[in-house]
Amino acid sequence: MMFHKVLRTSSKLIHGLKQNFSSIPISQTVTGTKTKVDVLAEPDYFGVKNLVTIEDLFNARVHYGHMEGCRNHSMVPYLFGCRNGVDIIDLNSTHRHLIRALNFLSHVVYRGGLVLFVMHSHMYGHQVELLAKQCGEYALTRKYRQEVFLEYDPKNAARLPDLCVFLSLLDNVSTQHPCIVDCAKVNIPTIGIADTNTDMSLITYPVPGNDDSLPSLDLYCRLFKNCIAKAKQLRGEESN
């Protein structure tokens, strides 16, 4: 019962940020004075719609899912069809959800939020760590100890992330990453790449897409890196 209460509370907290946010100047001059722009009131303040096209997603093989027998029921609404036993993801849906996720990521970073990239992978772990380093953020690519977020003590110097970005929702071949449940319990919003064999129900901003190919991961990393860099640049310009 408490778990469901936490989820409802989390939904209310992030409801106001679940809208699509055209790039405009950080500030505008009114009668000689500098007036701040309401960032949340703009449909696409960071210009994320210009970062990726459906053709980019197709070329990066984002549409390739897993075998039909591995399909998770929560992914059915996001499928285009099935070819030769392999589920094909609807890239129109992927593009729409990806833009929303990138927009939310940009707003979190713009407000000074801390981002944690999560992916338990021996093959791609180094690439995710490199992404976090280039962005000036953090990464978790090793085994996650369950409920570590729940042990957080505000009296010490540690700080919980303001957003967790999952490059894959799985901890291994068939098990969901335990950090996803912990994020839901402590009201940390999440972005997650959801392949056809995963359960996206606990992800705040799910992105239907291939999570285990190098071209796809390269595209995700590039997009996340560009969004974070743009948000930090705008934040710095405003502070000056």
C-alpha positions as CSV (number, residue, x, y, z in Angstrom):
1,M,0.0,0.0,0.0
2,M,2.8,2.4,0.9
3,F,4.6,1.6,-2.4
4,H,1.5,2.6,-4.4
5,K,1.1,5.8,-2.4
6,V,4.7,6.7,-3.2
7,L,4.1,6.2,-6.9
8,R,1.0,8.4,-6.8
9,T,2.9,11.1,-5.1
10,S,5.7,10.9,-7.7
11,S,3.2,11.2,-10.5
12,K,1.8,14.5,-9.0
13,L,5.3,15.9,-8.5
14,I,6.3,15.5,-12.1
15,H,2.9,16.1,-13.7
16,G,3.7,19.8,-14.3
17,L,6.9,18.8,-16.3
18,K,5.3,16.3,-18.6
19,Q,4.5,18.7,-21.4
20,N,6.4,19.4,-24.6
21,F,8.7,22.4,-23.9
22,S,10.7,26.7,-29.9
23,S,14.0,27.9,-28.7
24,I,13.9,31.6,-27.7
25,P,16.5,33.8,-26.0
26,I,17.3,33.3,-22.3
27,S,16.0,36.7,-21.6
28,Q,14.4,39.6,-23.3
29,T,14.7,43.4,-22.8
30,V,11.7,45.2,-21.6
31,T,12.0,49.0,-21.1
32,G,15.7,48.6,-20.7
33,T,15.6,45.9,-18.1
34,K,16.3,42.2,-18.3
35,T,13.3,40.0,-17.7
36,K,13.6,36.2,-17.3
37,V,11.6,34.0,-19.6
38,D,9.3,31.3,-18.2
39,V,11.1,28.3,-19.5
40,L,8.4,25.8,-18.6
41,A,5.9,27.8,-20.6
42,E,7.8,27.4,-23.9
43,P,6.9,24.4,-26.1
44,D,10.5,23.6,-27.0
45,Y,12.9,25.9,-25.2
46,F,16.0,23.8,-25.8
47,G,15.2,22.9,-29.4
48,V,15.3,19.2,-28.9
49,K,13.0,18.5,-31.8
50,N,15.8,19.5,-34.2
51,L,18.2,17.0,-32.7
52,V,16.9,13.7,-34.2
53,T,14.7,12.5,-37.0
54,I,12.9,9.2,-37.7
55,E,15.5,8.6,-40.4
56,D,18.3,8.9,-37.8
57,L,16.5,6.3,-35.6
58,F,16.1,3.9,-38.6
59,N,19.8,4.2,-39.6
60,A,20.8,3.5,-36.0
61,R,18.7,0.3,-36.0
62,V,16.5,1.5,-33.1
63,H,13.5,-0.3,-34.6
64,Y,14.9,-3.8,-34.1
65,G,13.4,-5.6,-31.1
66,H,13.8,-9.1,-29.8
67,M,12.2,-12.4,-30.9
68,E,8.4,-12.5,-30.7
69,G,8.6,-15.1,-27.9
70,C,10.5,-12.7,-25.7
71,R,7.9,-9.9,-26.0
72,N,6.8,-8.1,-22.8
73,H,3.1,-7.3,-22.8
74,S,3.7,-3.6,-21.9
75,M,5.5,-3.1,-25.2
76,V,2.6,-4.2,-27.4
77,P,1.2,-0.6,-28.0
78,Y,4.6,0.5,-29.3
79,L,5.1,-2.2,-31.9
80,F,4.9,-1.6,-35.7
81,G,4.6,-5.4,-36.4
82,C,6.6,-8.6,-36.5
83,R,8.9,-9.7,-39.3
84,N,10.5,-13.2,-39.5
85,G,9.8,-13.7,-35.8
86,V,11.4,-10.4,-34.8
87,D,9.4,-7.6,-33.2
88,I,9.7,-4.3,-35.0
89,I,9.3,-1.1,-33.0
90,D,7.1,1.8,-34.3
91,L,9.7,4.6,-34.8
92,N,7.0,7.3,-34.9
93,S,6.2,6.3,-31.3
94,T,9.9,6.1,-30.4
95,H,10.5,9.6,-31.8
96,R,7.6,11.1,-29.9
97,H,8.7,9.6,-26.6
98,L,12.3,10.4,-27.2
99,I,11.6,14.1,-27.7
100,R,9.7,14.2,-24.5
101,A,12.5,12.5,-22.6
102,L,15.2,14.7,-24.0
103,N,13.1,17.8,-23.2
104,F,12.7,16.6,-19.6
105,L,16.4,15.8,-19.3
106,S,17.3,19.3,-20.5
107,H,15.0,21.0,-18.0
108,V,16.4,18.9,-15.1
109,V,20.0,19.9,-16.1
110,Y,19.0,23.5,-16.7
111,R,17.8,23.7,-13.1
112,G,21.1,22.3,-11.8
113,G,19.9,18.7,-11.3
114,L,22.2,15.8,-10.9
115,V,21.9,13.0,-13.6
116,L,22.9,9.4,-13.1
117,F,23.3,7.2,-16.2
118,V,22.6,3.5,-15.4
119,M,23.5,0.4,-17.5
120,H,24.8,-2.9,-16.2
121,S,26.8,-4.1,-19.2
122,H,30.3,-5.4,-19.6
123,M,30.2,-4.6,-23.3
124,Y,28.9,-1.0,-23.2
125,G,29.8,0.0,-19.6
126,H,32.9,1.9,-20.6
127,Q,31.0,3.9,-23.2
128,V,28.3,4.9,-20.6
129,E,31.0,6.0,-18.2
130,L,32.7,8.0,-20.9
131,L,29.4,9.7,-21.6
132,A,28.9,10.7,-18.0
133,K,32.5,12.0,-17.8
134,Q,32.1,14.1,-20.9
135,C,28.8,15.5,-19.6
136,G,30.1,16.2,-16.1
137,E,27.5,13.8,-14.7
138,Y,27.7,10.4,-13.1
139,A,27.4,6.7,-14.2
140,L,26.5,3.4,-12.6
141,T,27.6,0.5,-14.8
142,R,28.5,-2.1,-12.1
143,K,26.3,-4.3,-10.0
144,Y,23.8,-2.3,-8.0
145,R,23.1,-3.0,-4.4
146,Q,19.3,-3.1,-3.9
147,E,17.8,-0.4,-1.8
148,V,21.0,1.7,-1.6
149,F,18.8,4.8,-2.4
150,L,16.5,3.9,0.5
151,E,19.5,4.1,2.9
152,Y,20.2,7.7,2.0
153,D,20.9,9.9,5.0
154,P,20.5,13.7,4.3
155,K,22.8,14.4,7.2
156,N,25.9,13.1,5.3
157,A,27.6,14.6,2.3
158,A,25.9,12.3,-0.2
159,R,23.2,13.4,-2.6
160,L,20.6,11.4,-4.5
161,P,20.4,11.9,-8.2
162,D,17.6,14.2,-9.5
163,L,17.2,12.0,-12.6
164,C,18.2,8.5,-13.5
165,V,18.7,7.6,-17.2
166,F,18.6,3.9,-18.0
167,L,20.3,2.9,-21.2
168,S,18.8,-0.5,-20.6
169,L,16.0,-1.6,-18.2
170,L,17.6,-5.0,-17.6
171,D,20.2,-6.0,-15.1
172,N,21.0,-9.2,-17.0
173,V,19.4,-11.2,-19.8
174,S,15.9,-11.5,-18.2
175,T,15.9,-9.5,-14.9
176,Q,14.8,-5.9,-14.5
177,H,17.4,-3.5,-13.1
178,P,16.7,-3.2,-9.3
179,C,17.5,0.5,-9.3
180,I,14.3,1.1,-11.2
181,V,12.1,0.0,-8.3
182,D,14.3,2.0,-5.9
183,C,13.8,5.2,-8.0
184,A,10.1,4.7,-7.9
185,K,10.1,4.3,-4.1
186,V,12.1,7.5,-3.4
187,N,10.4,9.6,-6.1
188,I,13.4,9.9,-8.5
189,P,12.1,10.4,-12.1
190,T,13.5,8.1,-14.7
191,I,14.2,8.0,-18.4
192,G,14.6,4.5,-19.9
193,I,15.3,2.8,-23.2
194,A,12.7,0.1,-23.4
195,D,13.4,-2.9,-25.7
196,T,10.6,-5.2,-26.6
197,N,11.5,-7.7,-23.9
198,T,11.3,-5.2,-21.0
199,D,8.7,-3.8,-18.6
200,M,8.4,0.0,-18.9
201,S,5.6,0.4,-16.4
202,L,7.8,2.0,-13.7
203,I,9.7,4.3,-16.0
204,T,8.6,8.0,-15.9
205,Y,9.7,8.7,-19.5
206,P,10.1,5.4,-21.4
207,V,11.6,5.4,-24.9
208,P,10.7,2.3,-27.0
209,G,13.9,1.3,-28.7
210,N,16.7,-1.2,-29.3
211,D,18.9,-1.3,-26.2
212,D,21.6,-3.7,-27.2
213,S,23.2,-2.6,-30.4
214,L,26.2,-0.3,-30.8
215,P,24.7,2.1,-33.4
216,S,21.6,2.6,-31.2
217,L,23.7,3.2,-28.1
218,D,25.9,5.7,-30.0
219,L,22.8,7.6,-31.0
220,Y,21.4,7.7,-27.5
221,C,24.7,8.9,-26.0
222,R,25.1,11.6,-28.6
223,L,21.6,12.9,-28.0
224,F,21.9,12.9,-24.2
225,K,25.3,14.6,-24.4
226,N,24.1,17.3,-26.7
227,C,21.0,18.0,-24.5
228,I,23.0,18.3,-21.3
229,A,25.7,20.5,-23.0
230,K,23.0,22.9,-24.3
231,A,21.1,23.1,-21.0
232,K,24.3,23.9,-19.1
233,Q,25.3,26.5,-21.7
234,L,22.0,28.3,-21.4
235,R,22.1,28.1,-17.6
236,G,25.5,29.6,-17.6
237,E,24.5,32.4,-20.0
238,E,21.5,33.2,-17.8
239,S,23.6,33.3,-14.6
240,N,26.0,35.8,-16.2
